[in-house]
Amino acid sequence: MLTLCYCPGACSMAAHIVLEESGEKYDGRKIDLGKGEQRGAEYLKINPHGRVPALGLDGGEFISENAAILPFLGKRFKLFPEDPVTQAKTMSFIGWVSSSVHPAQAHIGRPERYATDPATHDNIKATGKTVFHGYLKEIDAMYEGKEYLFDKFSVADPYAFVLYTWGVRREIPMHEMKSYTAFKDRMVKRPAVQRVMEDEKIKL
Ligand SMILES: N[C@@H](CCC(=O)N[C@@H](CS)C(=O)NCC(=O)O)C(=O)O
């Protein structure tokens, strides 16, 4: 059985949604990032990077990084495109989110990771918010005229959904992004998404 180490509201919500969509039984293990559980000796054995998500495989081994976990789950549950070009586009989106969009958001929440001088932190947060906002507008354009990012619902969509919830949390005017908001409205109608939102206490 698969095990997902996740924290409510974190990027691990994407894998959580995919697992709920799959219908397969899995073990969900909550990691309290607020209390620093991700830096504890026990969790570092699971993911030496000290982050969520981590996915425990059937054999007991764990893998980390959304860029590995989402394609792995997508292939297992047929939520990953089959055509090589669409596969590459999906990987391009996942890579861009994990390397650019997510870190921009991290500048808002964790400025101390980027500069030791507290006097610079407000500036780092404000810059992070502007950059993150710009990326969300790019995602809005990607959803224009489309139900889902690629041919059909895939692991890329829950990842995009997580970023929408972060935009709301950071008080970015998400309602101005019409296509992205219409996508969010479609997502919240999915029973799997509703179950995850209830478990992770997500308010939109
Ligand atoms: N590159 C990693 C980033 C994972 C990550 O930063 N996760 C955050 C939650 S969204 C985390 O665990 N933060 C805990 C910390 O920074 O101490 C991925 O995409 O999986």
PDBQT file of the ligand as one rigid body, heavy atoms in Angstrom, charges set to zero:
ROOT
HETATM    1  N1  LIG A 301      10.781  20.747  -4.256  1.00  0.00    +0.000 N 
HETATM    2  C1  LIG A 301       9.913  20.164  -3.276  1.00  0.00    +0.000 C 
HETATM    3  C2  LIG A 301       9.441  21.238  -2.324  1.00  0.00    +0.000 C 
HETATM    4  C3  LIG A 301       8.657  20.665  -1.175  1.00  0.00    +0.000 C 
HETATM    5  C4  LIG A 301       8.376  21.721  -0.119  1.00  0.00    +0.000 C 
HETATM    6  O1  LIG A 301       9.062  22.753  -0.048  1.00  0.00    +0.000 OA
HETATM    7  N2  LIG A 301       7.371  21.447   0.695  1.00  0.00    +0.000 N 
HETATM    8  C5  LIG A 301       7.047  22.361   1.757  1.00  0.00    +0.000 C 
HETATM    9  C6  LIG A 301       5.528  22.412   1.964  1.00  0.00    +0.000 C 
HETATM   10  S1  LIG A 301       4.697  23.120   0.589  1.00  0.00    +0.000 SA
HETATM   11  C7  LIG A 301       7.679  21.909   3.052  1.00  0.00    +0.000 C 
HETATM   12  O2  LIG A 301       7.738  20.736   3.318  1.00  0.00    +0.000 OA
HETATM   13  N3  LIG A 301       8.123  22.867   3.847  1.00  0.00    +0.000 N 
HETATM   14  C8  LIG A 301       8.715  22.578   5.119  1.00  0.00    +0.000 C 
HETATM   15  C9  LIG A 301       9.915  23.420   5.378  1.00  0.00    +0.000 C 
HETATM   16  O3  LIG A 301      10.269  24.252   4.515  1.00  0.00    +0.000 OA
HETATM   17  O4  LIG A 301      10.474  23.270   6.447  1.00  0.00    +0.000 OA
HETATM   18  C10 LIG A 301       8.738  19.480  -3.971  1.00  0.00    +0.000 C 
HETATM   19  O5  LIG A 301       8.253  19.986  -4.980  1.00  0.00    +0.000 OA
HETATM   20  O6  LIG A 301       8.317  18.396  -3.517  1.00  0.00    +0.000 OA
ENDROOT
TORSDOF 0
